[in-house]
């Protein structure tokens, strides 16, 4: 694994680790980072190149789960809630399953479900990202148009969001090859097995399935059934992008859950 990982911190208060989505760059979750930073000391990072994983890794996502541990070590924090967005939710799941002593709570936001896999067309894109990547990017605005309009009905707010996304793309360009490799890892990760191992307070947070044109009806809700004691909440008027189109609402749901989980843990210890 590379030793040049940049760890980013925002805000003050109790520590919280945020794992970004399949783009890999933390900047694409900046809106949620800033919203959570009103309550927490948010620790985040960009995902490394999975080719730098250890040969003895048990799971294809272990290389990213190890980054969570390194983030905690770098911040001199023994344990914290771990929040993952989309693909990052699977990384958070793996960390909670394998490092329960360092996971105070688990939050999975719009994570691909336990049986989700790439559609045949998108799997073809992922196999040849250098060829089909531009086509995938060209399709994206059409897939997401309905969700963005529902989440941001005000035209000025919608223009502001799209402008910020364009700025992020320019400031933090993504690697289509790495995005494709991460997407293909999902099908190889045994999420069902790790769900059975999780014993920390868990929140499954998602938008409206009808507006989620990334994972669609990908079974995100199934995690609430498979993880013991997990809670479930929905973000209204949004789909897969709720963490960035409505970051304040998303952060408030996360904050309420962690506050409740912390109280429950304190009562249990008393």
C-alpha positions in Angstrom: 0.0 0.0 0.0 1.2 3.5 -0.7 2.6 5.5 2.2 1.5 8.8 0.7 -2.2 8.7 1.8 -3.5 12.2 2.7 -5.7 12.2 5.7 -8.1 15.2 6.0 -9.8 16.5 9.1 -12.7 19.0 9.4 -14.5 20.2 12.4 -14.2 19.5 16.1 -15.9 17.3 18.7 -16.1 13.5 18.9 -14.2 11.8 16.1 -16.0 10.2 13.1 -14.5 8.5 10.0 -16.1 9.1 6.6 -15.2 6.7 3.8 -15.9 8.1 0.3 -17.7 6.5 -2.6 -16.5 4.7 -5.7 -15.0 7.8 -7.2 -12.3 7.4 -4.5 -11.7 11.1 -3.9 -13.0 12.5 -0.7 -13.8 15.8 -2.4 -16.9 14.3 -3.9 -18.3 13.9 -0.4 -17.2 17.4 0.7 -20.7 18.6 1.2 -21.4 15.8 3.7 -18.0 16.2 5.4 -18.8 19.9 6.0 -22.3 19.1 7.3 -21.0 16.4 9.7 -18.2 18.7 10.8 -20.8 20.9 12.6 -21.1 18.0 15.1 -17.9 16.0 14.7 -14.2 15.9 14.1 -14.5 14.3 10.7 -11.6 12.2 9.5 -11.6 11.3 5.9 -9.3 10.4 3.0 -9.2 9.4 -0.7 -9.2 5.6 -1.5 -5.9 4.2 -2.4 -5.1 2.1 -5.5 -6.4 -1.4 -4.7 -3.4 -2.9 -6.5 -1.3 -1.9 -3.4 -3.2 -4.3 -1.2 -1.5 -7.1 0.8 -1.2 -10.5 -0.7 -2.7 -12.1 2.5 -5.9 -10.1 2.3 -9.0 -12.2 3.1 -11.4 -9.9 1.3 -11.0 -7.7 -1.9 -12.0 -4.6 0.1 -9.4 -5.2 2.9 -7.0 -2.7 1.3 -9.6 0.0 1.9 -10.6 -1.2 5.4 -7.0 -1.0 6.3 -7.1 2.7 5.3 -9.8 3.3 7.9 -7.5 1.8 10.6 -4.6 4.0 9.4 -6.8 7.0 9.5 -7.6 6.3 13.2 -4.0 5.7 14.0 -2.9 8.9 12.2 -5.5 10.9 14.2 -4.5 9.1 17.5 -8.0 7.9 17.9 -8.7 4.4 19.4 -12.3 4.1 18.0 -15.0 6.1 16.2 -18.2 5.8 14.3 -17.4 4.8 10.7 -19.7 6.2 8.0 -19.4 5.0 4.4 -21.1 6.4 1.3 -22.1 4.0 -1.5 -19.0 1.8 -2.2 -17.6 3.3 1.0 -20.4 1.8 2.9 -19.1 -1.7 2.0 -15.6 -0.6 3.2 -17.2 0.5 6.5 -19.1 -2.8 6.7 -15.8 -4.7 6.3 -14.1 -2.6 9.0 -17.0 -3.0 11.4 -16.9 -6.8 10.9 -13.2 -7.2 11.3 -12.3 -4.4 13.8 -15.3 -4.2 16.1 -13.1 -2.9 19.0 -12.4 0.2 17.0 -15.9 0.8 15.5 -18.2 2.7 17.8 -21.1 2.6 15.2 -21.6 1.8 11.6 -23.5 3.9 9.1 -24.0 2.7 5.5 -25.4 5.4 3.2 -26.8 4.3 -0.2 -24.6 1.2 -0.2 -25.1 -1.4 -2.9 -27.1 -4.2 -1.4 -25.7 -7.6 -0.3 -26.6 -9.2 -3.6 -26.1 -6.3 -5.9 -23.8 -6.6 -8.9 -23.0 -4.7 -12.0 -25.5 -4.9 -14.9 -24.1 -6.7 -17.9 -23.7 -3.5 -19.9 -21.9 -1.7 -17.0 -19.8 -4.8 -16.4 -18.6 -4.5 -20.0 -17.9 -0.8 -19.4 -15.9 -1.7 -16.3 -13.8 -4.3 -18.1 -12.7 -1.8 -20.7 -12.9 1.6 -18.9 -10.4 3.2 -21.3 -12.9 2.5 -24.2 -16.3 2.8 -22.5 -15.5 5.2 -19.7 -16.4 8.3 -21.8 -19.7 6.7 -22.8 -20.5 5.9 -19.1 -19.8 9.5 -18.1 -21.9 10.8 -21.0 -24.9 8.7 -19.8 -24.6 9.9 -16.2 -26.4 13.3 -16.4 -29.4 11.5 -18.0 -29.5 8.8 -15.3 -29.3 11.4 -12.5 -31.5 14.2 -13.9 -34.7 13.0 -12.3 -33.1 12.5 -8.9 -31.4 15.9 -8.9 -34.6 17.7 -9.9 -36.5 16.0 -7.1 -33.9 16.7 -4.5 -33.3 20.3 -5.7 -36.6 21.7 -7.1 -35.3 25.3 -6.9 -33.5 26.1 -10.2 -30.9 28.3 -8.5 -30.1 25.5 -5.9 -29.8 23.0 -8.8 -27.5 25.2 -10.8 -25.3 25.8 -7.7 -25.1 22.1 -7.1 -24.2 21.3 -10.7 -21.6 24.1 -10.7 -20.0 22.7 -7.6 -19.9 19.2 -9.1 -18.2 20.6 -12.2 -15.6 22.4 -10.0 -15.0 19.2 -8.1 -14.4 17.3 -11.3 -11.8 19.9 -12.4 -10.1 20.1 -8.9 -10.2 16.3 -8.2 -10.3 14.3 -11.4 -11.1 10.7 -11.0 -9.4 7.6 -12.5 -12.0 5.7 -14.6 -9.8 2.6 -14.4 -9.8 2.7 -10.6 -13.5 3.4 -10.4 -14.1 0.4 -12.7 -11.9 -1.8 -10.6 -13.7 -0.9 -7.4 -17.1 -1.5 -9.0 -16.0 -4.9 -10.1 -14.7 -5.7 -6.6 -18.3 -5.5 -5.2 -19.4 -8.8 -6.7 -16.4 -10.6 -5.2 -17.0 -9.3 -1.7 -19.0 -11.6 0.6 -21.2 -9.0 2.2 -23.6 -11.6 3.6 -20.9 -13.2 5.7 -19.7 -9.9 7.1 -23.2 -8.8 8.0 -23.4 -11.8 10.3 -20.2 -10.6 12.1 -21.3 -7.0 12.8 -22.1 -6.4 16.5 -22.0 -2.6 16.7 -24.9 -0.2 16.4 -25.8 0.1 12.8 -27.8 2.6 10.6 -28.8 1.8 7.1 -29.6 5.1 5.4 -30.9 5.4 1.8 -33.1 7.5 -0.5 -36.1 6.6 -2.5 -35.5 3.4 -4.6 -37.5 4.9 -7.5 -35.0 7.9 -7.6 -31.8 5.8 -7.2 -30.5 5.4 -10.7 -27.1 4.1 -9.6 -27.9 1.0 -7.5 -31.6 1.1 -8.2 -33.6 -1.4 -6.1 -30.3 -2.9 -5.1 -31.3 -4.3 -1.8 -29.8 -1.7 0.5 -32.7 -2.3 2.9 -31.6 -5.9 3.2 -28.7 -4.9 5.4 -31.2 -3.8 8.1 -32.5 -7.3 8.1 -29.1 -9.1 8.0 -27.2 -7.0 10.6 -28.4 -7.7 14.1 -30.2 -4.7 15.6 -29.7 -2.5 12.6 -31.9 0.6 12.2 -33.1 2.0 8.9 -33.9 5.5 7.7 -34.8 7.1 4.4 -33.9 10.5 3.0 -36.9 12.1 1.4 -37.1 13.3 -2.2 -33.7 11.9 -3.2 -32.1 8.7 -4.4 -28.5 7.6 -4.4 -27.0 11.1 -4.2 -28.8 12.2 -1.0 -25.6 12.6 0.9 -24.5 15.4 -1.4 -27.8 16.8 -2.7 -29.2 17.1 0.8 -26.2 16.9 3.0 -27.6 18.7 6.0 -30.6 16.3 6.2 -28.3 13.3 5.8 -25.9 14.6 8.5 -28.8 15.2 10.9 -30.0 11.6 10.5 -26.5 10.3 11.1 -26.1 12.6 14.1 -29.4 11.6 15.8 -28.5 7.9 15.3 -25.0 8.2 16.8 -26.3 10.3 19.7 -28.9 7.6 20.5 -26.4 4.8 20.1 -23.9 6.6 22.4 -26.6 7.0 25.1 -27.5 3.3 24.8 -23.9 2.3 25.2 -23.5 4.6 28.2 -26.6 3.1 29.9 -25.4 -0.4 29.2 -22.0 0.4 30.8 -23.6 1.9 33.9 
